Amino acid sequence: MKEKKQQPTTAKKSSHNTLDWVEKELKDVVAFDIGISLKE
């Protein structure tokens, strides 16, 4: 049986970083929306 070649971790890291960025953006948007609703 041939062993499966391990994929480089760079792909996982980049996708993880993207998720972190999206999460931060979402939090910013939610905070922004809350700020608008509080002003009204």
ABEGO torsion letter per residue (X at the ends): XBBBBBBBAAAAAAAAAAAAAAAAAAAAAAAAAAAAAAAX
